[in-house]
Amino acid sequence: MKTRRPLIILFLTLAIAGACSVATALAAGDPAAVSPEASEEAATKVSNLWESTGLHGYFTNGLTGFLMLVMVVVGLLLIYLGIAKKFEPLLLIPIGFGGILANIPYSGMTEEGGFLYMVFDFGIDTGMFPLLIFMGVGAMTDFGPLLANPKTALLGAAAQFGIFSTLIGALWLSGAVDAISFSIQDASAIAIIGGADGPTAIFLAGKLAPELLGAIAVAAYSYMALVPIIQPPIMKLFTSEEERKIEMKQLRPVKKIERIIFPLMVVGICALLLPSASPLVGMLMLGNLFKECGVVERLSRTAANELINIVTILLGLGVGSKLAADKFLAYETLGILGLGLLAFAIGTASGVLLAKIMNLFLKEKINPLIGSAGVSAVPMAARVTNKVGMEANPNNYLLMHAMGPNVAGVIGSAVAAGVLLALVG
């Protein structure tokens, strides 16, 4: 408090001195102080100052200003969900704050040369931020459960059915509702929400439908955060009590050489069969190779901690820059939110149903609940699977078994994005 007193005194002194100068000039009849030209110039400056304020932008621009205020409230809501409800806080908080910044009138942050414009242009439009995020995810991911039980990769692949069914749904909705118009590129970007993989959704939207990026990102991360609410009813709907009680044997130990060969093998297969998916798959596997090789701990730690944290902040702000009122508050946004939920539900159900079908041919039955983890929301979907399984059987520990389709789903969503990019990009 003591350090502030001299500044306060200085400020008051200058203000009093300025007021005295004006009063003295007026009292002395100074012509310069009261001339029409000076009065007009002063009025112009005051008018310019008023027109540069946020108050003017919000309250004198009619519907445009009102919608910008609405988007500020949306940004505050995202921040609230991140802090109070802990819904994907690492991204909802910077996205929400970026949305607030994007809706400040006259700030210029989303215009060419502005801060948010440069963040989006450099990191999202080029696809760099999602790829760096994928490298960090790879450095944090254990593919051991998948290697120990390779057949669970099928469950991760089945969950991607939600992506392609929603693609058809988006095209149908575009033709059925006059107020909504989605191109094949738009529909492809929307459909990837079903993979429940935020970086993949942002990467594909940035390439195919940048104008829809804000709505797609918010939908993707919102539904990822709502996994504990959305998935259990679907899982229970498609399974019986007896199926949910199925216990699975402990997974075998995975050798280090297997862990090292796996990322190299995946990249090789991707390079031969689907090069368009190699940016996402390649960065994921690079991060995982850092983790598993055991000789670059510094690189692994950096990718999994400092680098991914920095990029997450910038990615969130860049996505938030696309929450401008004129782009987000549209009928298309409602369509995206509805289609995203549909994609997520279909992906969950597809994994469970394939697990039930596989049990018709397997001697050692698998618990169908683990199929729901194929949607790739790592590791939350696997935790939800474990929770629902333990509700049916307290001795049913499905977490590690669910991690197999869970990490397979990460690869599956990246492959699906590569297929869509190759077909319509």
C-alpha positions, 0 to 999 in steps of 0.5 A: 500500500505504501508504494502506491501512495506516491503514484496516487498523489502524483496522479491527483496533482496532475489532474488538479493542475490540468483543471486549474489551467483550464479554469484559468484560461476560461477566466482570463477570456483566452480566445484560443480556449473558447474559439469555435474551432477549438470547441469543434476539435475538442468535440471531435476528439471526444466523439472519436474517443466514444466511438472507440470504446467497447460500450459504443461497439456493443450498444450502438451497433444494433443486432451485431453488438448484441450478438457479440455480447451473447458470445462474451456470455458463451465464452464465460460459460465455457470458462465456468464449465472448465473451472466449476464442472472440470469439463476439459478445463485445459482447453475450454478455459483458453477457448472461452477466453479466446472467444471473449477476446474475439468479441471485443469491438475494435480490438483488431485481434482477429483481423490480419496482423492481430494476435489471435489472427496470427495464432490461428494462421500460424498454428491451426490453419497450417495444422501445426498445433494439432500435430504437436498435440498429437506428439505430446499425446503419443509421449503420454500413451501406453500402447501396452494393453493394445499389444497385449490383446491385439483383437481389441483394435477391432473395437477401436475401429468399430467406434469410428463407424459413428464418423462415417454414419454422421457424414451421411447424416450431415449431408441429409440434414443439409438437404432437408433443412433450408436454413442449413447448408453443409458442403461435403467438406463441411460434413466431413469435418463435422463427422470427425467429432464422432471420434471424440478426439479434439486435436483430430477434429481441429486438424481436419476442420482447419483443412476442410471447414475453417469457418466452422472450426469454432463450433466443431471444436466446442462440440468435440471437447464438450462431448469429450467432457460429457463422456461420463454422462453420455456413454453409460445409458448407451452401454447399458441399453445394448448390454445385459446384466450378465454381459456386464459382469463378464470378467477378463483375465489379466493382460500379459506383460509386453516386452520392450522390443514390442513397444519400440517396434510398434510405432515404427510398424504403424508409421510404415503401414500408414506410409504404404496404405494411407499417406494422407493420415501420416501427419497425425499418425506419424506425430503420435508415433514419434511421441510414443517412440520417445517414451518407449525407446528409453534413451531420450527421456528429456525429449519425452518429458518435454513433449508430454509436459512443457511443449504440449502445455504451451501448444494447448494454450495457443491452440485454445486461443486460436480456436476461440478466435473462431467464436466470433458472433457472425460465425458461431450464432447460426443454424449450422451451429445447432446442426453441428451440436446435434450431429456431434452428439449423434456421432458420439452415440453411434460410435459408442454403440458400434464398439459395444455391438461389435464386442457382442458379435466377437463373443459369438466366435471367441472362447474367452469372452470379452466384456462388451463394455470395453467396446465403448472405449473405442471412441478415443476420449483417452483415458476418460472413456476407459475409466467410465467403462471400468466404473460401469463394469464395477457397478455390475460386478465389484470384482470386475477391473476393466480399466487396462482392458478398456485401454486397448480399444481406447488407444486404438481409437486414437489411431482409428480417428487419425486414420479416419481423418486421413481417409476423409482428407484423401477423399474430399480434401 
